[in-house]
């Protein structure tokens, strides 16, 4: 079935030799992680505060 798709043989000279792997350059490691910690903390606390505020408003308006 694959005979109709047969194009030809692969030329072995076109295949490159083993190339030495060079890892991609990494950005400089930041020793000060406090700003990243604060951002992660805010990403957790802000939605939690909004949810708490929404529940408080719902309870307050329900009793009024």
SEKOL-570419 format. One record per residue: residue in one letter; x, y negated, z negated of N, C-alpha, C in turn. Coordinates in nm, 4 decimals. Example, Ala and Ser with C-alpha at 12.3 -4.5 7.8 and 13.67 -1.06 7.14 Angstrom:
<recs>
<rec nutor="A" n_X="1.3190" n_Y="0.5690" n_Z="-0.7800" ca_X="1.2300" ca_Y="0.4500" ca_Z="-0.7800" c_X="1.3200" c_Y="0.3300" c_Z="-0.7800"/>
<rec nutor="S" n_X="1.2850" n_Y="0.2250" n_Z="-0.7080" ca_X="1.3670" ca_Y="0.1060" ca_Z="-0.7140" c_X="1.2900" c_Y="-0.0030" c_Z="-0.7870"/>
</recs>
This chain:
<recs>
<rec nutor="X" n_X="0.0814" n_Y="0.1201" n_Z="0.0000" ca_X="0.0000" ca_Y="0.0000" ca_Z="0.0000" c_X="0.0859" c_Y="-0.1267" c_Z="0.0000"/>
<rec nutor="X" n_X="0.2068" n_Y="-0.1192" n_Z="-0.0571" ca_X="0.2907" ca_Y="-0.2381" ca_Z="-0.0654" c_X="0.3754" c_Y="-0.2614" c_Z="0.0586"/>
<rec nutor="X" n_X="0.3694" n_Y="-0.1720" n_Z="0.1556" ca_X="0.4513" ca_Y="-0.1883" ca_Z="0.2754" c_X="0.4193" c_Y="-0.3183" c_Z="0.3492"/>
<rec nutor="X" n_X="0.2964" n_Y="-0.3628" n_Z="0.3440" ca_X="0.2616" ca_Y="-0.4860" ca_Z="0.4153" c_X="0.3198" c_Y="-0.6095" c_Z="0.3458"/>
<rec nutor="X" n_X="0.3568" n_Y="-0.5993" n_Z="0.2184" ca_X="0.4144" ca_Y="-0.7113" ca_Z="0.1452" c_X="0.5668" c_Y="-0.7064" c_Z="0.1398"/>
<rec nutor="X" n_X="0.6287" n_Y="-0.6041" n_Z="0.1951" ca_X="0.7739" ca_Y="-0.5894" ca_Z="0.1933" c_X="0.8372" c_Y="-0.6964" c_Z="0.2811"/>
<rec nutor="X" n_X="0.9273" n_Y="-0.7760" n_Z="0.2214" ca_X="0.9893" ca_Y="-0.8854" ca_Z="0.2941" c_X="1.1305" c_Y="-0.8477" c_Z="0.3369"/>
<rec nutor="X" n_X="1.2053" n_Y="-0.7833" n_Z="0.2478" ca_X="1.3418" ca_Y="-0.7460" ca_Z="0.2811" c_X="1.4209" c_Y="-0.7181" c_Z="0.1553"/>
<rec nutor="X" n_X="1.5502" n_Y="-0.6942" n_Z="0.1742" ca_X="1.6380" ca_Y="-0.6651" ca_Z="0.0629" c_X="1.6886" c_Y="-0.7956" c_Z="0.0017"/>
<rec nutor="X" n_X="1.7263" n_Y="-0.7900" n_Z="-0.1259" ca_X="1.7806" ca_Y="-0.9059" ca_Z="-0.1958" c_X="1.9303" c_Y="-0.9118" c_Z="-0.1706"/>
<rec nutor="X" n_X="1.9778" n_Y="-1.0310" n_Z="-0.1363" ca_X="2.1209" ca_Y="-1.0514" ca_Z="-0.1146" c_X="2.1885" c_Y="-1.0625" c_Z="-0.2511"/>
<rec nutor="X" n_X="2.2757" n_Y="-0.9673" n_Z="-0.2844" ca_X="2.3416" ca_Y="-0.9655" ca_Z="-0.4150" c_X="2.4360" c_Y="-1.0832" c_Z="-0.4355"/>
<rec nutor="X" n_X="2.4844" n_Y="-1.1445" n_Z="-0.3302" ca_X="2.5768" ca_Y="-1.2563" ca_Z="-0.3465" c_X="2.5042" c_Y="-1.3845" c_Z="-0.3885"/>
<rec nutor="X" n_X="2.3732" n_Y="-1.3892" n_Z="-0.3736" ca_X="2.2972" ca_Y="-1.5088" ca_Z="-0.4113" c_X="2.2656" c_Y="-1.5109" c_Z="-0.5607"/>
<rec nutor="X" n_X="2.2809" n_Y="-1.3961" n_Z="-0.6276" ca_X="2.2533" ca_Y="-1.3887" ca_Z="-0.7709" c_X="2.3736" c_Y="-1.4443" c_Z="-0.8461"/>
<rec nutor="X" n_X="2.3530" n_Y="-1.5444" n_Z="-0.9345" ca_X="2.4677" ca_Y="-1.6028" ca_Z="-1.0061" c_X="2.5240" c_Y="-1.5053" c_Z="-1.1087"/>
<rec nutor="X" n_X="2.6512" n_Y="-1.5253" n_Z="-1.1397" ca_X="2.7163" ca_Y="-1.4445" ca_Z="-1.2424" c_X="2.6578" c_Y="-1.4820" c_Z="-1.3783"/>
<rec nutor="X" n_X="2.7008" n_Y="-1.4103" n_Z="-1.4814" ca_X="2.6526" ca_Y="-1.4425" ca_Z="-1.6158" c_X="2.6899" c_Y="-1.5854" c_Z="-1.6521"/>
<rec nutor="X" n_X="2.5900" n_Y="-1.6619" n_Z="-1.6894" ca_X="2.6109" ca_Y="-1.8016" ca_Z="-1.7263" c_X="2.6147" c_Y="-1.8097" c_Z="-1.8777"/>
<rec nutor="X" n_X="2.7121" n_Y="-1.8852" n_Z="-1.9301" ca_X="2.7236" ca_Y="-1.8978" ca_Z="-2.0749" c_X="2.6076" c_Y="-1.9815" c_Z="-2.1272"/>
<rec nutor="X" n_X="2.5433" n_Y="-1.9326" n_Z="-2.2301" ca_X="2.4282" ca_Y="-2.0004" ca_Z="-2.2888" c_X="2.4746" c_Y="-2.1183" c_Z="-2.3735"/>
<rec nutor="X" n_X="2.4172" n_Y="-2.2332" n_Z="-2.3467" ca_X="2.4440" ca_Y="-2.3503" ca_Z="-2.4296" c_X="2.3115" c_Y="-2.3929" c_Z="-2.4924"/>
<rec nutor="X" n_X="2.3031" n_Y="-2.3910" n_Z="-2.6256" ca_X="2.1771" ca_Y="-2.4265" ca_Z="-2.6909" c_X="2.1447" c_Y="-2.5732" c_Z="-2.6693"/>
<rec nutor="X" n_X="2.0149" n_Y="-2.6077" n_Z="-2.6689" ca_X="1.9789" ca_Y="-2.7488" ca_Z="-2.6518" c_X="2.0251" c_Y="-2.8318" c_Z="-2.7700"/>
<rec nutor="X" n_X="2.0505" n_Y="-2.9576" n_Z="-2.7446" ca_X="2.0993" ca_Y="-3.0455" ca_Z="-2.8507" c_X="1.9861" c_Y="-3.0759" c_Z="-2.9473"/>
<rec nutor="X" n_X="2.0141" n_Y="-3.0596" n_Z="-3.0740" ca_X="1.9167" ca_Y="-3.0845" ca_Z="-3.1800" c_X="1.9344" c_Y="-3.2277" c_Z="-3.2293"/>
<rec nutor="X" n_X="1.8251" n_Y="-3.2924" n_Z="-3.2690" ca_X="1.8416" ca_Y="-3.4251" ca_Z="-3.3281" c_X="1.9139" c_Y="-3.4152" c_Z="-3.4622"/>
<rec nutor="X" n_X="1.9767" n_Y="-3.5227" n_Z="-3.5025" ca_X="2.0513" ca_Y="-3.5247" ca_Z="-3.6272" c_X="1.9588" c_Y="-3.4949" c_Z="-3.7441"/>
<rec nutor="X" n_X="2.0020" n_Y="-3.4087" n_Z="-3.8334" ca_X="1.9212" ca_Y="-3.3694" ca_Z="-3.9489" c_X="1.9070" c_Y="-3.4870" c_Z="-4.0443"/>
<rec nutor="X" n_X="1.7833" n_Y="-3.5181" n_Z="-4.0803" ca_X="1.7563" ca_Y="-3.6295" ca_Z="-4.1706" c_X="1.7572" c_Y="-3.5787" c_Z="-4.3138"/>
<rec nutor="X" n_X="1.8493" n_Y="-3.6291" n_Z="-4.3932" ca_X="1.8584" ca_Y="-3.5861" ca_Z="-4.5326" c_X="1.7447" c_Y="-3.6426" c_Z="-4.6157"/>
<rec nutor="X" n_X="1.6917" n_Y="-3.7577" n_Z="-4.5771" ca_X="1.5871" ca_Y="-3.8240" ca_Z="-4.6544" c_X="1.4512" c_Y="-3.7738" c_Z="-4.6075"/>
<rec nutor="X" n_X="1.3946" n_Y="-3.6798" n_Z="-4.6808" ca_X="1.2663" ca_Y="-3.6216" ca_Z="-4.6433" c_X="1.1501" c_Y="-3.6855" c_Z="-4.7186"/>
<rec nutor="X" n_X="1.1745" n_Y="-3.7908" n_Z="-4.7953" ca_X="1.0677" ca_Y="-3.8481" ca_Z="-4.8773" c_X="0.9578" c_Y="-3.9084" c_Z="-4.7916"/>
<rec nutor="X" n_X="0.9918" n_Y="-3.9759" n_Z="-4.6832" ca_X="0.8891" ca_Y="-4.0359" ca_Z="-4.5988" c_X="0.8049" c_Y="-3.9269" c_Z="-4.5326"/>
<rec nutor="X" n_X="0.8683" n_Y="-3.8183" n_Z="-4.4927" ca_X="0.7934" ca_Y="-3.7077" ca_Z="-4.4322" c_X="0.7007" c_Y="-3.6431" c_Z="-4.5351"/>
<rec nutor="X" n_X="0.7481" n_Y="-3.6332" n_Z="-4.6591" ca_X="0.6658" ca_Y="-3.5763" ca_Z="-4.7655" c_X="0.5446" c_Y="-3.6646" c_Z="-4.7929"/>
<rec nutor="X" n_X="0.5655" n_Y="-3.7951" n_Z="-4.7945" ca_X="0.4548" ca_Y="-3.8879" ca_Z="-4.8193" c_X="0.3518" c_Y="-3.8788" c_Z="-4.7076"/>
<rec nutor="X" n_X="0.3962" n_Y="-3.8681" n_Z="-4.5847" ca_X="0.3041" ca_Y="-3.8572" ca_Z="-4.4717" c_X="0.2221" c_Y="-3.7292" c_Z="-4.4825"/>
<rec nutor="X" n_X="0.2861" n_Y="-3.6175" n_Z="-4.5145" ca_X="0.2134" ca_Y="-3.4916" ca_Z="-4.5295" c_X="0.1144" c_Y="-3.4982" c_Z="-4.6457"/>
<rec nutor="X" n_X="0.1545" n_Y="-3.5629" n_Z="-4.7534" ca_X="0.0660" ca_Y="-3.5770" ca_Z="-4.8680" c_X="-0.0557" c_Y="-3.6620" c_Z="-4.8314"/>
<rec nutor="X" n_X="-0.0326" n_Y="-3.7706" n_Z="-4.7596" ca_X="-0.1443" ca_Y="-3.8549" ca_Z="-4.7171" c_X="-0.2353" c_Y="-3.7835" c_Z="-4.6179"/>
<rec nutor="X" n_X="-0.1788" n_Y="-3.7000" n_Z="-4.5312" ca_X="-0.2610" ca_Y="-3.6240" ca_Z="-4.4371" c_X="-0.3534" c_Y="-3.5286" c_Z="-4.5103"/>
<rec nutor="X" n_X="-0.3176" n_Y="-3.4889" n_Z="-4.6295" ca_X="-0.4028" ca_Y="-3.4016" ca_Z="-4.7086" c_X="-0.4991" c_Y="-3.4816" c_Z="-4.7952"/>
<rec nutor="X" n_X="-0.4504" n_Y="-3.5897" n_Z="-4.8575" ca_X="-0.5311" ca_Y="-3.6629" ca_Z="-4.9545" c_X="-0.6360" c_Y="-3.7550" c_Z="-4.8922"/>
<rec nutor="X" n_X="-0.6054" n_Y="-3.8172" n_Z="-4.7800" ca_X="-0.7009" ca_Y="-3.9107" ca_Z="-4.7192" c_X="-0.8287" c_Y="-3.8398" c_Z="-4.6763"/>
<rec nutor="X" n_X="-0.8247" n_Y="-3.7284" n_Z="-4.6039" ca_X="-0.9501" ca_Y="-3.6596" ca_Z="-4.5713" c_X="-1.0230" c_Y="-3.6086" c_Z="-4.6954"/>
<rec nutor="X" n_X="-0.9477" n_Y="-3.5671" n_Z="-4.7963" ca_X="-1.0096" ca_Y="-3.5213" ca_Z="-4.9205" c_X="-1.0811" c_Y="-3.6371" c_Z="-4.9907"/>
<rec nutor="X" n_X="-1.0210" n_Y="-3.7551" n_Z="-4.9895" ca_X="-1.0835" ca_Y="-3.8728" ca_Z="-5.0497" c_X="-1.2088" c_Y="-3.9134" c_Z="-4.9718"/>
<rec nutor="X" n_X="-1.2041" n_Y="-3.9052" n_Z="-4.8404" ca_X="-1.3216" ca_Y="-3.9379" ca_Z="-4.7589" c_X="-1.4346" c_Y="-3.8393" c_Z="-4.7869"/>
<rec nutor="X" n_X="-1.4012" n_Y="-3.7123" n_Z="-4.7984" ca_X="-1.5023" ca_Y="-3.6119" ca_Z="-4.8296" c_X="-1.5619" c_Y="-3.6361" c_Z="-4.9679"/>
<rec nutor="X" n_X="-1.4783" n_Y="-3.6683" n_Z="-5.0660" ca_X="-1.5271" ca_Y="-3.6979" ca_Z="-5.1997" c_X="-1.6164" c_Y="-3.8206" c_Z="-5.2012"/>
<rec nutor="X" n_X="-1.5789" n_Y="-3.9226" n_Z="-5.1258" ca_X="-1.6601" ca_Y="-4.0431" ca_Z="-5.1171" c_X="-1.7947" c_Y="-4.0135" c_Z="-5.0505"/>
<rec nutor="X" n_X="-1.7947" n_Y="-3.9319" n_Z="-4.9480" ca_X="-1.9198" ca_Y="-3.8964" ca_Z="-4.8806" c_X="-2.0120" c_Y="-3.8192" c_Z="-4.9744"/>
<rec nutor="X" n_X="-1.9574" n_Y="-3.7277" n_Z="-5.0520" ca_X="-2.0378" ca_Y="-3.6514" ca_Z="-5.1479" c_X="-2.0910" c_Y="-3.7444" c_Z="-5.2568"/>
<rec nutor="X" n_X="-2.0086" n_Y="-3.8372" n_Z="-5.3044" ca_X="-2.0527" ca_Y="-3.9309" ca_Z="-5.4073" c_X="-2.1648" c_Y="-4.0199" c_Z="-5.3561"/>
<rec nutor="X" n_X="-2.1526" n_Y="-4.0681" n_Z="-5.2346" ca_X="-2.2582" ca_Y="-4.1519" ca_Z="-5.1761" c_X="-2.3864" c_Y="-4.0724" c_Z="-5.1582"/>
<rec nutor="X" n_X="-2.3750" n_Y="-3.9479" n_Z="-5.1153" ca_X="-2.4919" ca_Y="-3.8628" ca_Z="-5.0967" c_X="-2.5633" c_Y="-3.8401" c_Z="-5.2315"/>
<rec nutor="X" n_X="-2.4861" n_Y="-3.8110" n_Z="-5.3357" ca_X="-2.5459" ca_Y="-3.7878" ca_Z="-5.4682" c_X="-2.6082" c_Y="-3.9183" c_Z="-5.5219"/>
<rec nutor="X" n_X="-2.5390" n_Y="-4.0309" n_Z="-5.5015" ca_X="-2.5880" ca_Y="-4.1586" ca_Z="-5.5527" c_X="-2.7170" c_Y="-4.1990" c_Z="-5.4814"/>
<rec nutor="X" n_X="-2.7206" n_Y="-4.1848" n_Z="-5.3487" ca_X="-2.8401" ca_Y="-4.2246" ca_Z="-5.2751" c_X="-2.9554" c_Y="-4.1292" c_Z="-5.2974"/>
<rec nutor="X" n_X="-2.9268" n_Y="-4.0049" n_Z="-5.3321" ca_X="-3.0319" ca_Y="-3.9070" ca_Z="-5.3568" c_X="-3.1030" c_Y="-3.9377" c_Z="-5.4894"/>
<rec nutor="X" n_X="-3.0267" n_Y="-3.9832" n_Z="-5.5884" ca_X="-3.0870" ca_Y="-4.0106" ca_Z="-5.7199" c_X="-3.1558" c_Y="-4.1464" c_Z="-5.7229"/>
<rec nutor="X" n_X="-3.1267" n_Y="-4.2342" n_Z="-5.6310" ca_X="-3.1867" ca_Y="-4.3687" ca_Z="-5.6335" c_X="-3.3212" c_Y="-4.3744" c_Z="-5.5666"/>
</recs>
